[in-house]
Amino acid sequence: MNLPKNNFTLFTSIFIFVFVFSFISFSQVVDKDGNSYKTVKIGKQEWMSENLKTEHYRNGDEIPQVQDKDEWDKTTTGAWCYYENQTENGTVYGKIYNWYAVNDPRGLAPEGWHVPADDEWTKLTDFLGGAETAGTKLKSTNGWDEDFAGNNNSGFSALPGGYRTHDGYFSNKGRNALFWSTTEFNSERVWFRNVIGSIPDVYRPNYDKNFGLYIRCVKD
């Protein structure tokens, strides 16, 4: 069958969407605090499709909330906050955590789940066609500044909650969705993923351990 070029392009796009979506299914999981999260199966991985909100490690110990920027800068143990310390931001985006909370042996993720390693993020973006285009498929269809929303074909529903710098300042809500991995780059820095509103890519930089980013968990 010979299709006109524009029809062929449309047919190809529909085929890719159906192929990817056929590997997606939805469920839910509950954390230590009783928060319920939607989950999505993308390829062979099952991910939370919402950011983590827990205030306790898996054994029930409390994770301290740190609002003061100087205290955030100096802490070398687990901590969380809301973006700009506003509870309403937590309702939308979940909690921001430093990497010391991620790395704590008491565990952040619900039973049967874990914070993803760097290679698990790579497996996700590879399944969605590579880091150069996966951002569009990971981004939610709303909540982003200007024309930065994605198509969310993956069901991952990444929201632009911004981040907290190592010295305690907040930045880029509406423009970036940033997520920790468990994998260290060196003794001071850790790999993470940055979904940027203005481009289709998923970046793989590394940040200091006392930056504040969001967390998506993946099933064991």
C-alpha positions as YAML, in Angstrom:
chain: A
units: angstrom
residues:
- id: 1
  name: MET
  ca: [0.00, 0.00, 0.00]
- id: 2
  name: ASN
  ca: [1.41, 3.38, -1.05]
- id: 3
  name: LEU
  ca: [0.41, 6.16, 1.32]
- id: 4
  name: PRO
  ca: [0.89, 9.89, 0.75]
- id: 5
  name: LYS
  ca: [3.77, 11.17, 2.86]
- id: 6
  name: ASN
  ca: [1.57, 13.00, 5.38]
- id: 7
  name: ASN
  ca: [-0.70, 9.95, 5.79]
- id: 8
  name: PHE
  ca: [2.31, 7.67, 6.17]
- id: 9
  name: THR
  ca: [3.69, 9.90, 8.94]
- id: 10
  name: LEU
  ca: [0.33, 9.85, 10.74]
- id: 11
  name: PHE
  ca: [0.09, 6.07, 10.37]
- id: 12
  name: THR
  ca: [3.62, 5.64, 11.76]
- id: 13
  name: SER
  ca: [2.89, 7.89, 14.76]
- id: 14
  name: ILE
  ca: [-0.30, 5.99, 15.57]
- id: 15
  name: PHE
  ca: [1.54, 2.67, 15.31]
- id: 16
  name: ILE
  ca: [4.30, 3.82, 17.68]
- id: 17
  name: PHE
  ca: [1.76, 5.14, 20.19]
- id: 18
  name: VAL
  ca: [-0.27, 1.89, 20.13]
- id: 19
  name: PHE
  ca: [2.91, -0.20, 20.40]
- id: 20
  name: VAL
  ca: [4.15, 1.70, 23.45]
- id: 21
  name: PHE
  ca: [0.76, 1.98, 25.11]
- id: 22
  name: SER
  ca: [0.16, -1.76, 24.72]
- id: 23
  name: PHE
  ca: [2.96, -2.30, 27.25]
- id: 24
  name: ILE
  ca: [1.36, 0.04, 29.82]
- id: 25
  name: SER
  ca: [-0.99, -0.97, 32.64]
- id: 26
  name: PHE
  ca: [-2.06, 0.79, 35.83]
- id: 27
  name: SER
  ca: [-2.29, -0.15, 39.55]
- id: 28
  name: GLN
  ca: [-1.53, 1.46, 42.94]
- id: 29
  name: VAL
  ca: [0.68, 1.12, 46.04]
- id: 30
  name: VAL
  ca: [0.50, 2.49, 49.62]
- id: 31
  name: ASP
  ca: [3.43, 3.91, 51.64]
- id: 32
  name: LYS
  ca: [4.24, 3.80, 55.39]
- id: 33
  name: ASP
  ca: [2.07, 6.88, 56.06]
- id: 34
  name: GLY
  ca: [-0.93, 5.45, 54.23]
- id: 35
  name: ASN
  ca: [-0.50, 7.62, 51.13]
- id: 36
  name: SER
  ca: [-1.80, 5.84, 48.05]
- id: 37
  name: TYR
  ca: [-0.01, 6.22, 44.71]
- id: 38
  name: LYS
  ca: [-1.07, 5.36, 41.20]
- id: 39
  name: THR
  ca: [1.45, 3.17, 39.44]
- id: 40
  name: VAL
  ca: [2.09, 2.43, 35.78]
- id: 41
  name: LYS
  ca: [3.78, -0.52, 34.11]
- id: 42
  name: ILE
  ca: [6.06, 0.68, 31.30]
- id: 43
  name: GLY
  ca: [7.68, -2.19, 29.47]
- id: 44
  name: LYS
  ca: [8.93, -4.63, 32.11]
- id: 45
  name: GLN
  ca: [9.16, -1.99, 34.87]
- id: 46
  name: GLU
  ca: [6.40, -0.77, 37.17]
- id: 47
  name: TRP
  ca: [6.77, 2.85, 38.34]
- id: 48
  name: MET
  ca: [4.90, 5.18, 40.64]
- id: 49
  name: SER
  ca: [3.13, 7.75, 38.48]
- id: 50
  name: GLU
  ca: [3.16, 10.22, 41.40]
- id: 51
  name: ASN
  ca: [5.98, 11.69, 43.49]
- id: 52
  name: LEU
  ca: [6.74, 10.24, 46.92]
- id: 53
  name: LYS
  ca: [5.09, 11.94, 49.93]
- id: 54
  name: THR
  ca: [6.13, 9.90, 52.96]
- id: 55
  name: GLU
  ca: [7.42, 11.52, 56.18]
- id: 56
  name: HIS
  ca: [8.71, 8.24, 57.62]
- id: 57
  name: TYR
  ca: [11.25, 5.61, 56.73]
- id: 58
  name: ARG
  ca: [9.97, 2.10, 56.14]
- id: 59
  name: ASN
  ca: [10.67, 1.12, 59.79]
- id: 60
  name: GLY
  ca: [8.49, 3.99, 61.06]
- id: 61
  name: ASP
  ca: [11.28, 6.43, 62.02]
- id: 62
  name: GLU
  ca: [10.48, 10.04, 61.18]
- id: 63
  name: ILE
  ca: [12.29, 11.94, 58.42]
- id: 64
  name: PRO
  ca: [12.87, 15.52, 59.62]
- id: 65
  name: GLN
  ca: [11.30, 18.41, 57.74]
- id: 66
  name: VAL
  ca: [13.94, 21.12, 57.17]
- id: 67
  name: GLN
  ca: [12.66, 24.54, 56.12]
- id: 68
  name: ASP
  ca: [15.58, 26.81, 57.04]
- id: 69
  name: LYS
  ca: [17.97, 27.21, 54.10]
- id: 70
  name: ASP
  ca: [21.13, 27.30, 56.22]
- id: 71
  name: GLU
  ca: [20.14, 24.14, 58.05]
- id: 72
  name: TRP
  ca: [19.33, 22.48, 54.70]
- id: 73
  name: ASP
  ca: [22.79, 23.39, 53.43]
- id: 74
  name: LYS
  ca: [24.58, 21.91, 56.45]
- id: 75
  name: THR
  ca: [22.62, 18.71, 57.03]
- id: 76
  name: THR
  ca: [24.23, 15.37, 56.21]
- id: 77
  name: THR
  ca: [21.27, 13.23, 57.24]
- id: 78
  name: GLY
  ca: [17.90, 12.62, 55.62]
- id: 79
  name: ALA
  ca: [15.56, 15.60, 55.24]
- id: 80
  name: TRP
  ca: [12.51, 16.69, 53.27]
- id: 81
  name: CYS
  ca: [10.62, 19.89, 52.51]
- id: 82
  name: TYR
  ca: [7.86, 21.29, 50.33]
- id: 83
  name: TYR
  ca: [8.73, 23.56, 47.42]
- id: 84
  name: GLU
  ca: [9.09, 27.05, 48.92]
- id: 85
  name: ASN
  ca: [8.00, 25.42, 52.22]
- id: 86
  name: GLN
  ca: [4.35, 25.70, 51.14]
- id: 87
  name: THR
  ca: [2.06, 22.79, 51.96]
- id: 88
  name: GLU
  ca: [-0.09, 23.43, 48.89]
- id: 89
  name: ASN
  ca: [2.92, 22.66, 46.69]
- id: 90
  name: GLY
  ca: [3.24, 19.33, 48.45]
- id: 91
  name: THR
  ca: [-0.36, 18.52, 47.57]
- id: 92
  name: VAL
  ca: [0.47, 18.91, 43.88]
- id: 93
  name: TYR
  ca: [4.11, 17.78, 43.64]
- id: 94
  name: GLY
  ca: [4.82, 15.63, 46.68]
- id: 95
  name: LYS
  ca: [7.87, 16.13, 48.88]
- id: 96
  name: ILE
  ca: [11.41, 17.21, 48.02]
- id: 97
  name: TYR
  ca: [14.14, 15.03, 49.62]
- id: 98
  name: ASN
  ca: [17.90, 15.32, 49.92]
- id: 99
  name: TRP
  ca: [19.96, 12.31, 48.86]
- id: 100
  name: TYR
  ca: [20.80, 11.37, 52.43]
- id: 101
  name: ALA
  ca: [17.16, 10.35, 52.83]
- id: 102
  name: VAL
  ca: [17.39, 8.32, 49.61]
- id: 103
  name: ASN
  ca: [20.49, 6.51, 50.82]
- id: 104
  name: ASP
  ca: [19.33, 5.84, 54.38]
- id: 105
  name: PRO
  ca: [19.35, 2.07, 55.09]
- id: 106
  name: ARG
  ca: [15.92, 2.34, 56.76]
- id: 107
  name: GLY
  ca: [14.42, 2.77, 53.29]
- id: 108
  name: LEU
  ca: [12.07, 5.37, 51.81]
- id: 109
  name: ALA
  ca: [10.09, 3.26, 49.40]
- id: 110
  name: PRO
  ca: [7.04, 1.14, 50.28]
- id: 111
  name: GLU
  ca: [7.60, -2.56, 50.88]
- id: 112
  name: GLY
  ca: [8.38, -4.29, 47.59]
- id: 113
  name: TRP
  ca: [9.55, -1.05, 45.95]
- id: 114
  name: HIS
  ca: [12.81, 0.92, 45.79]
- id: 115
  name: VAL
  ca: [14.30, 4.19, 44.61]
- id: 116
  name: PRO
  ca: [15.67, 3.49, 41.12]
- id: 117
  name: ALA
  ca: [19.36, 3.16, 40.28]
- id: 118
  name: ASP
  ca: [20.84, 5.08, 37.36]
- id: 119
  name: ASP
  ca: [20.61, 2.08, 35.01]
- id: 120
  name: GLU
  ca: [16.91, 1.64, 35.81]
- id: 121
  name: TRP
  ca: [16.26, 5.21, 34.65]
- id: 122
  name: THR
  ca: [18.21, 4.42, 31.49]
- id: 123
  name: LYS
  ca: [16.08, 1.32, 30.90]
- id: 124
  name: LEU
  ca: [12.96, 3.50, 31.15]
- id: 125
  name: THR
  ca: [14.15, 6.14, 28.70]
- id: 126
  name: ASP
  ca: [15.51, 3.51, 26.30]
- id: 127
  name: PHE
  ca: [12.11, 1.81, 26.21]
- id: 128
  name: LEU
  ca: [10.50, 5.15, 25.37]
- id: 129
  name: GLY
  ca: [12.78, 5.69, 22.38]
- id: 130
  name: GLY
  ca: [15.90, 7.14, 24.01]
- id: 131
  name: ALA
  ca: [16.76, 10.06, 26.25]
- id: 132
  name: GLU
  ca: [16.60, 12.48, 23.30]
- id: 133
  name: THR
  ca: [12.80, 12.12, 23.00]
- id: 134
  name: ALA
  ca: [11.57, 10.37, 26.17]
- id: 135
  name: GLY
  ca: [10.87, 13.62, 28.01]
- id: 136
  name: THR
  ca: [7.82, 14.37, 25.87]
- id: 137
  name: LYS
  ca: [6.36, 10.95, 26.72]
- id: 138
  name: LEU
  ca: [7.12, 11.30, 30.45]
- id: 139
  name: LYS
  ca: [5.73, 14.83, 30.95]
- id: 140
  name: SER
  ca: [2.15, 15.36, 32.10]
- id: 141
  name: THR
  ca: [-0.23, 17.10, 29.72]
- id: 142
  name: ASN
  ca: [-0.81, 20.02, 32.11]
- id: 143
  name: GLY
  ca: [0.86, 22.00, 34.89]
- id: 144
  name: TRP
  ca: [3.84, 23.13, 32.81]
- id: 145
  name: ASP
  ca: [4.66, 26.77, 31.97]
- id: 146
  name: GLU
  ca: [4.02, 28.12, 28.48]
- id: 147
  name: ASP
  ca: [3.90, 25.35, 25.85]
- id: 148
  name: PHE
  ca: [6.11, 22.94, 27.79]
- id: 149
  name: ALA
  ca: [3.64, 20.11, 28.47]
- id: 150
  name: GLY
  ca: [4.21, 16.63, 27.05]
- id: 151
  name: ASN
  ca: [1.86, 14.02, 25.65]
- id: 152
  name: ASN
  ca: [2.31, 11.64, 28.64]
- id: 153
  name: ASN
  ca: [2.09, 8.61, 26.35]
- id: 154
  name: SER
  ca: [4.00, 6.64, 28.99]
- id: 155
  name: GLY
  ca: [1.51, 7.34, 31.81]
- id: 156
  name: PHE
  ca: [4.46, 8.48, 33.99]
- id: 157
  name: SER
  ca: [2.86, 11.94, 34.51]
- id: 158
  name: ALA
  ca: [5.98, 13.94, 35.38]
- id: 159
  name: LEU
  ca: [5.04, 17.29, 36.95]
- id: 160
  name: PRO
  ca: [7.33, 20.35, 37.01]
- id: 161
  name: GLY
  ca: [7.90, 20.67, 40.75]
- id: 162
  name: GLY
  ca: [11.30, 22.38, 40.48]
- id: 163
  name: TYR
  ca: [14.06, 21.67, 43.00]
- id: 164
  name: ARG
  ca: [15.96, 22.97, 46.02]
- id: 165
  name: THR
  ca: [19.61, 23.95, 45.67]
- id: 166
  name: HIS
  ca: [22.32, 22.69, 48.02]
- id: 167
  name: ASP
  ca: [22.27, 26.07, 49.79]
- id: 168
  name: GLY
  ca: [18.53, 25.95, 50.38]
- id: 169
  name: TYR
  ca: [17.02, 28.06, 47.58]
- id: 170
  name: PHE
  ca: [14.09, 26.95, 45.40]
- id: 171
  name: SER
  ca: [14.03, 27.14, 41.61]
- id: 172
  name: ASN
  ca: [12.24, 26.23, 38.36]
- id: 173
  name: LYS
  ca: [8.74, 25.18, 39.45]
- id: 174
  name: GLY
  ca: [6.66, 24.94, 36.30]
- id: 175
  name: ARG
  ca: [9.70, 24.24, 34.13]
- id: 176
  name: ASN
  ca: [11.58, 21.18, 35.42]
- id: 177
  name: ALA
  ca: [10.86, 17.76, 36.92]
- id: 178
  name: LEU
  ca: [13.92, 16.30, 38.67]
- id: 179
  name: PHE
  ca: [14.24, 12.84, 40.19]
- id: 180
  name: TRP
  ca: [16.96, 11.16, 42.28]
- id: 181
  name: SER
  ca: [18.68, 7.90, 41.49]
- id: 182
  name: THR
  ca: [20.53, 5.84, 44.09]
- id: 183
  name: THR
  ca: [23.77, 5.79, 42.07]
- id: 184
  name: GLU
  ca: [26.71, 7.93, 43.19]
- id: 185
  name: PHE
  ca: [28.86, 9.76, 40.64]
- id: 186
  name: ASN
  ca: [31.55, 10.27, 43.28]
- id: 187
  name: SER
  ca: [31.75, 10.81, 47.04]
- id: 188
  name: GLU
  ca: [29.97, 14.17, 46.77]
- id: 189
  name: ARG
  ca: [27.60, 13.87, 43.80]
- id: 190
  name: VAL
  ca: [24.80, 11.59, 42.56]
- id: 191
  name: TRP
  ca: [23.25, 10.85, 39.16]
- id: 192
  name: PHE
  ca: [19.68, 12.02, 38.64]
- id: 193
  name: ARG
  ca: [17.20, 12.69, 35.80]
- id: 194
  name: ASN
  ca: [16.02, 16.11, 34.68]
- id: 195
  name: VAL
  ca: [12.89, 16.39, 32.52]
- id: 196
  name: ILE
  ca: [12.98, 19.90, 31.06]
- id: 197
  name: GLY
  ca: [9.86, 21.65, 29.84]
- id: 198
  name: SER
  ca: [11.31, 23.42, 26.82]
- id: 199
  name: ILE
  ca: [12.90, 20.38, 25.14]
- id: 200
  name: PRO
  ca: [11.97, 16.70, 24.53]
- id: 201
  name: ASP
  ca: [15.14, 15.31, 26.17]
- id: 202
  name: VAL
  ca: [15.69, 13.67, 29.54]
- id: 203
  name: TYR
  ca: [19.02, 14.93, 30.90]
- id: 204
  name: ARG
  ca: [21.36, 12.81, 33.06]
- id: 205
  name: PRO
  ca: [23.42, 15.24, 35.19]
- id: 206
  name: ASN
  ca: [24.79, 14.78, 38.70]
- id: 207
  name: TYR
  ca: [24.21, 17.02, 41.74]
- id: 208
  name: ASP
  ca: [25.51, 17.45, 45.27]
- id: 209
  name: LYS
  ca: [23.91, 15.12, 47.80]
- id: 210
  name: ASN
  ca: [22.21, 17.96, 49.67]
- id: 211
  name: PHE
  ca: [20.29, 19.19, 46.64]
- id: 212
  name: GLY
  ca: [16.55, 18.61, 47.02]
- id: 213
  name: LEU
  ca: [14.81, 16.57, 44.30]
- id: 214
  name: TYR
  ca: [11.68, 14.44, 43.96]
- id: 215
  name: ILE
  ca: [11.46, 10.66, 44.09]
- id: 216
  name: ARG
  ca: [9.72, 8.11, 41.92]
- id: 217
  name: CYS
  ca: [9.90, 4.52, 43.12]
- id: 218
  name: VAL
  ca: [10.05, 1.41, 40.95]
- id: 219
  name: LYS
  ca: [8.82, -2.05, 41.88]
- id: 220
  name: ASP
  ca: [11.37, -4.69, 42.99]
...
